Each structure stands twice: as C-alpha cells, then as structure tokens.
Amino acid sequence: MMYVYINHDEEVDRSRKLGIMAVTLRDVAKAVGVSPIAVSKVLHDKGGNVRVSTAKAEIIRRVAAEMNYTPNN
C-alpha cells in the first residue's frame, strides 16, 4: 500500500488562487503575521481590547485587498 502526503495548507492556497475557495480572515492573518482577531478588529471594528498600530492596520488592509478578501456577511 502506498500513501501520498498532501500538505493541506498548500492545497488550500492553490484552491484559493484558482478562485475555488474564498479567502478568510485566517488567510489574511497568516499572510500578515498577526492573529485573526487583529484582522477582524481592523476590517470590521470587532475584536474587543485588541490594539493594532496604524502602520500594521494599513498593511492588513492592503494585504486583504490584494488577496480579494470579502466578508461572509
């Protein structure tokens, strides 16, 4: 019997690049190197007591736009 290892993250990234799967807050957070809650705070003004610098907020917005992030609701 032969097993083939598939890297889930690579498969998800490939699917999203092909437009098969929507980009999520987690994807944006991973690309920027912050938590998903920080991305939510910046893009949706939700996130409680999370503080994000102005510079980091600009990066989050830019990366979200580049990744074509759109909220579910």
BELQUIQUI-V929062 format. One record per helix or strand of 2 or more residues. SS is the DSSP state (h for helix, s for strand). FROM is the first residue (numbers start at 0). LEN is the number of residues. If there is no record, write none. Layout:
ss=SS from=FROM len=LEN
ss=SS from=FROM len=LEN
This chain:
ss=h from=7 len=10
ss=h from=24 len=8
ss=h from=35 len=9
ss=h from=53 len=13
